Amino acid sequence: MIDTSQIKPGMPVVCSEGGQFATVDHMEGPEHIKLEKDNTQQHHYIPLGWVTSLEGGKVHVDRPGDQAMTDWMTTTTIQ
């Protein structure tokens, strides 16, 4: 289980291939990580369930970066 208290603003978010694809803005509730704005000035969210580990000061997720950026959300609510 991931200790969400260790997820801090500014932490790199790293895909399963080892590359950074985002940076943590903050935890959004108990189940989502809000990411810093991308180059289009849009925040994105990823579910905590994607996180495999918090090692080396980085948030590691279970999917390649391209897939993560396709699957991430722009809101944490179902519309």
Secondary structure as the mmCIF struct_conf table of DSSP 4:
data_model
#
loop_
_struct_conf.conf_type_id
_struct_conf.id
_struct_conf.beg_label_comp_id
_struct_conf.beg_label_asym_id
_struct_conf.beg_label_seq_id
_struct_conf.end_label_comp_id
_struct_conf.end_label_asym_id
_struct_conf.end_label_seq_id
HELX_RH_3T_P HELX_RH_3T_P1 THR A 4 GLN A 6
TURN_TY1_P TURN_TY1_P1 PRO A 9 GLY A 10
STRN STRN1 PRO A 12 VAL A 14
TURN_TY1_P TURN_TY1_P2 SER A 16 GLU A 17
BEND BEND1 GLY A 18 GLY A 18
STRN STRN2 GLN A 20 GLU A 28
TURN_TY1_P TURN_TY1_P3 GLY A 29 GLU A 31
STRN STRN3 HIS A 32 LEU A 35
HELX_LH_PP_P HELX_LH_PP_P1 GLU A 36 LYS A 37
TURN_TY1_P TURN_TY1_P4 ASN A 39 THR A 40
BEND BEND2 GLN A 41 GLN A 41
STRN STRN4 HIS A 44 PRO A 47
HELX_RH_3T_P HELX_RH_3T_P2 LEU A 48 TRP A 50
STRN STRN5 VAL A 51 GLU A 55
TURN_TY1_P TURN_TY1_P5 GLY A 56 GLY A 57
STRN STRN6 LYS A 58 VAL A 61
BEND BEND3 ASP A 62 ARG A 63
HELX_RH_AL_P HELX_RH_AL_P1 GLY A 65 ASP A 71
STRN STRN7 MET A 73 MET A 73
BEND BEND4 THR A 74 THR A 74
BEND BEND5 THR A 76 THR A 77
#
